[in-house]
Amino acid sequence: MYINPRLFTPLAWLAVSLAHAQVSVQEYAVPRGHGIHDVWADPAPNGPVYFSAQGSGHLGILDPKSGKVEFVALGRGSSPHGVTLDRSGAPFLTDGGQNAIVRVDPKTRAVKAWSIPDDYSYTNLNTATFDGKGMHWFTGQSGIYGRLDPASGEMKIFDAPKGRGPYGIQSTPDGTVYYASLAGSFVGRINADGSTTVIEPPIRRQGARRVWSDSQGNVWVSEWNSGNLSRYEPATQKWSIWKAPGEDPHVYAVYVDEHDKVWLSEWSAQVMLRFDPQKQTFDTFRSSSRTANVRQIHGRKGEVWTPESAADRITVYRYK
């Protein structure tokens, strides 16, 4: 089903009636010039939504109730890409500009940075996740992935198989970490010793860009080059593939909600997609932005949050 809503004003919303659910779309304007990239929503209802301001070197903090946006400067030369939260609710950013992992205290706004070792120059840091033991794992498109122990500050860097390309990264409910290599076109599972087991999707040169786990530990992959959504089942090593709707689709980000529905950002048609694995169907949603360029998406119960990097806007899709 395709939805084409009227032009919104900031904080306006539209209720969309679907066959089995209702989805509302709300948009929040962000001051221009900050270069929104990724978002991460605090799990608490009405909690803050954090985003990386890649263009200005800030952590952005959106209050969904008021629409107020606060910015925290991360340091000289900062250009953050990804953002995620630790168990305490503190945001961590992969800061390519500083070549460092950066933490912001959610109460005091104090900034702490852990620099990548001098043996590695520009690593093009991308995104990060926490494993089951609280270790912070991150990727760098230059051909590395790494592990930071936030408690001790110990950091270790690993050279990725096939060189450059590590991009999206996420952990499963049991704490296993998987990452996607965009340039390498594979999915990597990080082993206990830090090495990577390479898992090859069925389609070559598919451009695996981001990964996310469902509640069963299955790994969903957004394939940029092929325009496919794929699923890897670790228990059986089985792959399943679905072509995104539209002409020449390019699937950027993937996120799985609490109902195990899979949300995707698709750049050719500039839409959000929701895939129902049981029905094998896609729903399509569009914001008011003609060109949104939605990058990493995230959510919490009943909500999916999207950063519209080309429109200086953050949009939330609320559902039941």
N, C-alpha and C positions, 0 to 999 in steps of 0.2 A: 504493500500500500504506500502511495506517495503523498506526502503532505507538503503543501506550499503555503506557509502562513503569510499574513500581511506584514508589512514593515513594523518592527517593534520600536518603542522608545525604551531607554534604559529602565530596568525594573518592571517592564511590562511583561505580561505572560499570556500564553495562548493554550487553551485546553484542546487536546486533540482526542477525539473519540475513535478508538480502535475496536476491533471485534471483541476482544476479551479483556481490554484494559483501557485505562485513561492515562494519557501522558500530557504533562504541562511543560511548556518551555519558557524559561525566564532568562533574561539577558542582563548582564552587568557591564557597564562601560568602565574601562580602565584608562587613565590618562595616557595620552599618546607619547610615543618615544621610548617606551620601556621594553618593547620587544618580548611580549609574553611567549613562553615556550611550553613548559610542562606544568601540570597542576597536581595537587594532592589534597584530598579532603580529610580533615580531622573526622574520625568515626563518630563523634558525638553529634546528636541532632542539633542543627543550627550552629555547629562548631565552625571555626575558621576554615577557609580554603586557602591553601598556600600555593604560590606559583613562582616559577623562576622568571625573572625579568632579565633576559639574556642581553638585551640591547643597552641596558643602563647599569648592570652590575648590582642588582638588588634582589632580595627576597620580597615578594609581594604577599600581603595578607589581606584577604577579602572577608569582611563581615557580612554574611548573607542576609542578616536581618535589616541592616541599615544601608547596605551597599557601599559603605565606607571602605576605602582601600588605603592601607598603610605600606610604606616601603622601608626596608632595612638595608642600608649599604653594607656590602660584603667585603669590601677592600679594594685597594688600588688595582686596576686592570681586570676587575672581575667580569666574567661573562658566563653565568651559570646556565647549564642545560637541563639537568634533571633535578627533581626534588622528591623526597620521601620522608616519612616520619619513623622515628624509633619507637620503642615500647612506651616511653614516657611522654610521647607526643611532641618531641623536639624535631624540627625539620633539619634534614641534611641535604646539601646540594652538591652536585658534581660540577665543579667550577672550572671550565676549560680555560678561562682567561687567567686565573691564578694557578692553574695546574695543581689544584688542591681539592680536598674534600672539606666542606665548610658546614659547621653546625651553628644554628641560631637558637639561643635559649628562648622558649616560647613566652616566658614571663618578663625577663629582664632585657631581652633583645641583644644580649651579649653575643659576640661572634667569635668563634674559634675555628682555626684552620689547620689541617694536616696536609703538608705539601707532599707531592709525589717525589720520591727519591731523586737525587740529582743525576743518577745514572740514566734517567729517562727524561728527555726534554719534553716538548709539547706532545701530550698523549691524546688530545681531542676527547676529553672526558665526556661521557654520554649520560648514562642513567645508572641507578643503583637500587639495591634491595637489601633487606636483612634476612639472614638465615635463621634457623630454629634456635641457634645459640646466641643470637644477638650480634653476630659478626656482620659488618657492612661490606657487601660485595659491589663492585662497580666495573663499568666497561669504559674502554677508550678506543675510539675508531682507528687510531694509528696502529692497532694490533696488540693491545694488551687488555687484561682484566686484572682486578686487584682485590685485596681483602684488607680491611681496616678493623682493628680491635679498638672501639671508642674508649674502652676503659683504660687500656695501657698505652694507646697511641701507636702500637706496633702496626706497621703496614708492610704488606708483601705484594709484589707485582709479578704477574705471570705472563709469558708470551703466549698469545693465542694461536691455536692451529690455523694454518693457511694465512697467517699474517693479518693485515688490516681488515677491519670490518665489525668488531664487536659493538653491538648497539643496544637494543632493549634487553632487560634482565628482570627476572622475577622468581620468587620462591613459591613452592607448593605448600599445601597445608602441613606436610611433614617436615618442612624446612629445607628440602632439596632445592638447589638453585640451578636454573636454566637461563641461558642467554641466547640471543639471536645474533648472527653475523650477517650484516647486510651485504658487504662486499664478498664474503666467503660463501654465502648462500647455504648456511647450515644452522642447526640448533645444537648448542653445546650444553652438556650436563656436567656441572662441577662436582668432582669426586672429593672424598674425604681428605685426600692428600693435596688438594688444590689443582690437580690436573683436570683436563677436559676430555670427556668422551664425546666424540663427534657423532651427531645423529643427522643423517642425510634425508631431507624431505624427498618425496618421489619425483618432483619436478626439478630439473637442473636449472641453475641460475635463476631461481625464483625470487631472490632478494628478501630473505627472511628479515623482517625489520624489528618487530617487537613481539614479546611473548607474554602470556598470562595463564595462570592455572585456574581450573575450576575446582569445585569442592571435592572432587574425587582424585585430584592430582593429575588430571589430564592437562596437557600443555597445548594451548591455542596459539597459533602463529599468524601474524599479519604478513602477507607476502607482497612486497611492493612491486616487484617486476612482473609477476604473474597475475596480480589482481585477485589472488585467491585467499580465502580463509582456510587454514588447515588445522587439524588436531592430531596430536601424537599421544597415544595411550601407552605409558611406560610399562604397565603390567603385561601387555601383549605385544608391544612394539608395533602396533597397528597405526597406520596413517589414514585419515579421511580428509577429503578435499571438497570445498564448495567455492564456485566462482561467484564473486560479488556481482550484483546487478549493475547494469549500465554498460556503456561502450568504453572499452579500454580502461577498466577500473585500476586505480592505484590505492591499495589499502595501506594506510600509514600505521595507526595505533590499534591496539586491541585491549579490551577490559572485560572481565566476566563478573556479572553482578551476583547478588545473593541467591537469585533464583536459577543460577547457571545459564542465564541468557548472555549472549556474547555481543558486545558493542564494538563497533568499528568506526574509524574515521576514514572516509573515502575522498580522495582529492580530485579525481577527474570530474565528478559531478558536484563536488563540494557539499557532501551530505554526511549525516550520521546514519549508520545502519545498526539494526538490532537483529541478531540471528537467534532463532529458536531451534535448538538441536533436536528436540522431539518432533516438531512439525516440519523441520527442514525448510523453514521459510524466513525471508528477510522482511523487516519493516524499514521504511525509509523516512528520515526526518531532515528538515532543513531549517536553519535559523534565518534571521533576516539578512545576514551577510551574503552578498553575492560571491565574495571570495573570503572564506573563513580560514583555510589552511589549519585545520585542527591537528595539533600534535598530540603529546601523551595525554590520554584521558584517564580519569579515576572516578571513584564513586564511594558511596556509603549506602546504608539501607534506604531504598526508595529513591535514590538520586544518582545520576551520572553527570560529572562535571567535565567541561571541555574548554580548552584554551584556544581561542580564535586568534592565532598569531598574526594574521593579515588584517584583522579588523579591530585590534585593541579592545577586545571584548572577551568576557568569560560567560559561558552559557551553561545552564543546568537543565537537564531533562528529568522531571520527577514522574514517578510511576507508582502503581500499587501492585 
